[in-house]
Amino acid sequence: MGSNCAPPAANAPVWRVVSNSGTAFEGVTGTSQLAAGMGVDMDAALQLDGSLLAKRISVYDISMNDLTIAEGPLIFNTPIEGYQSLEMSPVRELGPLALAPITFSYGSAVFHTSGAFKNLDNLPFPANFTAATAVDGQNISASTHALFASIEPTFVPATAITLIPQIINGTVSAIGSEGGFTTYAVTLAPYDLFPALALQPDQSAVLTSPNTVIVYADSNTQMLNTNPIAVGSVVRFYGLVFNDNGTLRMDCAQIDNGVAE
């Protein structure tokens, strides 16, 4: 879809994506509600003829007026003098507003979780992403229709904030099972985002053990690692990371060989 993009984004490649009766839509009912300038999150499969077939199309903010979407890690979430705000460091931006880092006010924002994960209700823990559970280090996408940043309490008013997948790389310290899932306790390097950002004072959400993530894998998790996973293995996991009352837990979609830390 086209968009009102900053100059670097305008030079990105354009992909032609088609849909069919099997395409799942979220936030809209079908392609008739899509329009140029609308930000979408989608999964697509490469076809034999080189085209892309959309398996899932999600729209978290249907308004196209001066729409800016920023994606990246949440680096600070705390009320500033009583105002609801969070700071993120964008690694990708689309739209007229280009700032890094960005402080969003989220008092009127809708919080979402990526629609790419269909097993959230089956997880043996509450997979919730809200203003109260958002924690520094999570990967998020935020949309806004502001054209400039203001001082507190307005900052940049967010319309939607969405938890999106991220990669963690760490050492497996324990392996178990829970509720039909294989679990891996993963110890992160001290310089990784979660343990590093946890050192900041005055955070809204405090982690009990910021250097540990409990990873949940089921039959749908893609196992792309070449060696069996054992205690002591360095492994890379891709998925959604939730804050469960101070414990980091990941719904894992893919497992790969890790990188030495």
Secondary structure, DSSP 8 states (H G I E B T S, - for coil): ------HHHHTS----EE--TT-EEESSSSGGG--TT---EEEEEE-TTS-EEEEEEE-S----TT-EEEEEEEEEE--BTTB-EEEE--SEEESS---SSEEEE-TT-EEEE-TT---GGGSSS-----TTT--TT-EEEEEE--SS--STTTSEEEEEEEE--EEEEEEEEEEEEETTEEEEEEEE-TTSHHHHHTTSSS-SS--S-TTEEEEEE-TTSEE--SS---TT-EEEEEEEEEEETTEEEEEEEEEEE----
